[in-house]
Amino acid sequence: MSIPDTGHPYFDKLIALARESGPVTVALAHPCDAHALESALDASRLGLIQPILIGPRARIEQAAADAALDISALPLVDTPHSHASAARAVEIVREGGAQALMKGSLHTDELMGAVVSATAGLRTARRLSHCFVMDIPGHGEPLIITDAAINIVPALADKVDIVQNAIDLAHILGFGEARVAILAAVETVNPKMPATLDAAALCKMADRGQITGGILDGPLAMDNAIDPGAAAIKHLVSPVAGRANVLVAPDLEAGNMLAKSLSFMAGAGAAGIVLGARVPLILTSRADSVAARLASCAVAVLVARRRLVEPKILGG
């Protein structure tokens, strides 16, 4: 199958790179609707992933029949319900049967509950966090936004891992230089605004080697993080101000609204990935475009391939 034109040049590049690296096996938890099955089939036909369907056989086969989807070539592991699907998918990963995990039609909380289990999960020394890889029309280079889906109100210690996960991802995706803006509403430290204090602390931690591989600056407001003119007006001189390619939101709500505003108002593509577990986690939404679904799988493939040769990356 040829690579479809996604309308997002960076996503096309990601998909091509992932195809060159070869498919990885993905445990797909509870794919009981057409969206989940179509995502798996599209990525499988492109040679990105080799999905294992894990869930109630009758429901999966009925969903496929209703949508006229042929899943006969895909392995299917029968489970009684969504909680069992999540647990079995994680177990397959732990056994070495899959190199990535993908959310089907179950709730994210159900899947994450199995992933973070202290006894049978996929945790590492690193906190889990979510990254959106954004392809924004007219911006000129991709952008990582974190965390927009996992950590609701992250403490400073959580943000250390959130930042490090994003930096590691930037290098895996070939950014070259990870220029990290720690976002707040203003670009000055204000004791009454905790996000600005966290930003200052994170930058100093990077100076002391507690965060590695990236260049940090913050607090930075959104305009002077990504627009050179806005940074110049504020007399901000750093390698990051005005040209950040990683944006760290102060909390989940801010990150989620930022990413979705870019997607639905600026036409950006958003590929989502959860990092910090033993394998990458693909979280797709019914609102995601085909391009976003394929790009999310491509990002997971590139992360999984990198972890095979560098197991310690992303906290492994």
C-alpha positions in Angstrom: 0.0 0.0 0.0 1.4 3.4 -1.0 1.7 6.2 1.6 -1.4 8.4 1.5 -1.0 12.1 1.2 -1.9 13.2 4.7 -1.8 16.9 4.0 0.9 17.3 6.6 4.5 17.1 5.2 6.1 16.2 8.5 3.7 13.4 9.1 4.4 12.0 5.6 8.1 12.0 6.5 7.4 10.3 9.8 5.4 7.6 8.2 8.0 7.0 5.5 10.8 6.7 8.2 8.7 4.3 10.2 8.0 2.1 7.2 11.7 1.9 6.4 12.5 0.7 10.0 10.0 -2.2 9.6 6.7 -2.9 11.5 6.5 -3.6 15.2 4.0 -5.8 16.9 1.3 -3.8 18.7 -1.1 -5.1 21.4 -4.4 -3.4 20.6 -6.6 -3.4 23.7 -10.4 -3.9 23.3 -10.9 -2.8 19.7 -14.7 -3.2 19.7 -15.7 -0.4 17.3 -15.0 0.5 13.7 -12.6 3.4 14.7 -10.2 1.2 16.5 -10.3 -1.6 13.9 -9.9 0.9 11.0 -6.9 2.4 12.8 -5.2 -0.9 13.2 -6.0 -2.1 9.6 -4.8 1.2 8.0 -1.5 1.1 9.9 -1.1 -2.6 9.2 -1.7 -2.2 5.4 0.9 0.5 5.4 3.5 -1.8 7.0 3.7 0.3 10.2 2.4 -2.3 12.7 1.4 -5.9 13.2 -1.6 -5.7 15.4 -2.8 -8.3 17.9 -6.5 -7.7 18.6 -7.3 -8.3 22.3 -10.9 -8.3 23.5 -14.3 -10.1 23.3 -14.2 -12.1 20.1 -17.9 -11.8 19.4 -18.0 -8.1 19.8 -14.9 -7.5 17.7 -16.1 -9.7 14.9 -19.5 -8.0 15.0 -18.0 -4.6 14.9 -15.8 -5.6 11.9 -18.9 -7.1 10.1 -21.0 -4.0 10.7 -18.2 -1.8 9.2 -17.4 -4.3 6.4 -13.8 -4.7 7.6 -11.8 -7.8 7.0 -9.9 -8.7 10.1 -9.4 -12.4 9.2 -5.7 -12.1 8.9 -5.2 -10.5 12.3 -4.5 -12.6 15.4 -7.3 -12.2 18.0 -7.0 -13.0 21.7 -10.4 -13.5 23.3 -11.2 -11.8 26.7 -14.4 -11.4 28.5 -14.5 -7.6 29.1 -12.5 -4.3 28.8 -10.6 -4.7 32.1 -9.5 -8.1 31.1 -8.5 -6.8 27.7 -6.3 -4.1 29.2 -4.7 -6.6 31.6 -4.1 -9.2 28.9 -2.6 -6.6 26.5 -0.2 -5.5 29.2 0.7 -9.1 29.9 1.5 -9.7 26.2 3.8 -6.8 26.3 5.5 -8.0 29.5 6.0 -11.4 27.9 7.8 -9.8 24.9 4.9 -10.5 22.5 4.5 -6.9 21.5 6.7 -3.8 21.4 3.9 -1.2 21.7 0.5 -0.9 23.2 -2.5 0.7 21.6 -5.9 1.9 23.0 -9.0 0.5 21.5 -12.6 1.4 22.5 -12.1 1.2 26.3 -11.6 4.2 28.6 -8.1 5.6 28.8 -8.3 5.2 32.6 -8.9 1.4 32.2 -5.8 1.0 30.0 -3.6 3.2 32.2 -4.7 1.4 35.3 -3.3 -1.8 33.9 -0.1 0.0 32.6 0.7 1.5 36.0 -0.1 -1.6 38.1 2.7 -2.0 40.7 2.8 -5.7 40.3 1.9 -6.4 36.7 2.3 -3.1 34.8 4.8 -1.5 32.5 6.2 1.2 34.7 9.8 2.3 34.6 11.8 4.7 36.8 10.3 7.6 34.7 6.9 9.1 35.2 4.5 8.5 32.3 3.6 11.5 30.2 1.8 12.4 27.0 3.3 14.2 24.0 1.5 15.6 21.0 3.7 15.8 17.9 2.2 18.7 15.9 2.5 19.4 12.2 1.2 23.0 11.9 0.6 24.6 8.5 2.9 27.5 7.9 5.0 26.9 11.0 8.0 25.4 9.2 9.0 22.7 11.7 7.2 20.2 14.0 6.3 21.0 17.5 6.0 18.8 20.6 3.4 19.8 23.2 3.4 18.2 26.6 1.6 17.1 28.8 -2.0 17.2 27.4 -3.5 13.9 28.5 -2.0 12.2 31.5 -0.7 14.4 34.4 -3.5 16.7 35.5 -1.7 19.1 37.8 2.0 18.0 37.7 4.3 18.8 40.6 7.8 20.0 40.0 9.2 16.5 40.3 6.7 15.3 37.7 7.6 18.1 35.3 11.2 16.9 35.4 10.2 13.6 33.9 7.7 15.3 31.5 10.4 17.5 30.2 13.0 14.7 29.9 10.5 12.4 28.1 9.8 15.2 25.6 13.5 15.8 25.0 14.2 12.2 24.4 11.3 12.0 21.9 12.6 15.1 20.1 15.9 13.3 19.6 14.3 10.1 18.5 12.3 12.0 15.9 15.4 13.7 14.6 14.8 17.3 15.9 18.5 17.6 16.3 18.3 20.3 19.0 15.5 20.2 21.6 14.6 23.8 22.4 12.3 23.6 25.3 10.0 26.5 26.4 8.5 26.1 29.9 5.2 27.9 29.4 3.4 30.3 31.7 1.2 33.4 31.2 4.2 35.7 31.6 7.9 35.6 31.0 9.0 36.8 34.4 9.1 34.9 37.7 6.2 35.9 39.9 5.9 34.3 43.4 2.1 34.4 43.1 2.2 32.3 39.9 3.5 28.8 40.7 4.0 27.9 37.0 6.7 30.6 36.8 8.5 29.2 39.8 8.4 25.7 38.4 9.8 27.1 35.1 12.7 28.8 36.8 13.5 25.7 38.9 13.4 23.4 35.8 15.8 25.7 33.9 18.2 25.7 36.9 17.9 21.9 37.1 18.9 21.7 33.5 21.9 23.9 34.2 23.0 21.4 36.9 22.5 18.3 34.8 19.3 17.1 36.4 17.6 17.4 33.0 19.8 16.5 30.0 19.8 16.7 26.2 17.9 19.9 25.7 18.1 23.7 26.0 15.5 25.1 28.4 14.1 28.6 28.9 11.3 29.8 31.0 9.0 31.0 32.1 8.0 32.0 28.6 4.6 33.1 27.4 3.3 31.4 24.3 4.0 34.3 22.0 7.6 34.8 22.9 8.2 31.1 23.0 7.4 30.6 19.3 7.5 34.1 17.6 10.9 35.7 17.2 9.4 39.2 16.8 7.5 38.8 20.1 10.7 37.6 21.8 12.6 40.6 20.5 10.0 43.1 21.7 10.4 41.7 25.2 14.2 41.8 24.9 14.4 38.0 25.4 17.7 36.6 24.1 18.2 32.9 24.3 18.5 29.9 21.9 14.9 29.0 22.9 12.9 32.3 23.0 11.1 32.8 19.7 12.1 29.4 18.3 11.0 26.7 20.7 10.2 23.3 19.3 9.1 21.7 22.6 6.4 23.4 24.6 5.8 22.3 28.2 2.4 23.4 29.5 1.9 24.2 33.2 -0.9 21.6 33.5 -3.1 19.2 31.5 -5.9 21.7 30.9 -3.6 24.3 29.4 -1.8 21.7 27.3 -4.9 20.1 26.0 -6.6 23.4 25.1 -3.4 24.5 23.3 -3.1 21.3 21.2 -6.8 21.2 20.3 -6.8 24.9 19.4 -4.0 24.3 17.0 -5.8 21.2 15.6 -9.3 22.6 15.2 -8.6 26.3 14.5 -5.2 26.2 12.7 -5.6 22.9 10.8 -2.7 21.3 12.6 -2.1 17.5 12.7 -1.6 16.0 16.1 0.0 12.6 16.7 -0.3 11.4 20.3 2.0 9.2 22.2 2.5 8.2 25.9 6.1 7.8 27.0 7.8 6.6 30.2 6.5 3.0 30.2 8.4 0.0 29.0 6.9 0.5 25.5 5.2 3.4 23.8 1.4 3.8 24.2 -0.7 4.9 21.3 -3.8 6.8 22.4 -6.2 7.7 19.5 -9.5 9.4 19.6 -12.6 9.1 17.5 -12.1 12.8 16.5 -8.6 12.0 15.1 -8.1 12.2 11.4 -6.6 9.2 9.5 -3.4 11.3 9.2 -3.2 11.7 13.0 -3.8 8.0 13.6 -1.1 6.9 11.1 1.3 9.4 12.4 0.7 8.3 16.0 1.5 4.7 15.0 4.6 6.0 13.1 5.9 7.8 16.2 5.3 4.7 18.3 7.2 2.6 15.8 10.2 4.9 15.8 10.2 5.0 19.6 9.9 1.2 19.9 12.8 0.7 17.4 15.0 3.1 19.3 14.3 1.3 22.5 15.4 -2.0 21.0 18.9 -0.6 20.5 19.0 1.8 23.5 16.9 0.2 26.2 17.6 2.8 28.8 16.1 5.7 26.8 12.8 7.1 28.2 13.5 5.5 31.6 13.7 1.9 30.5 
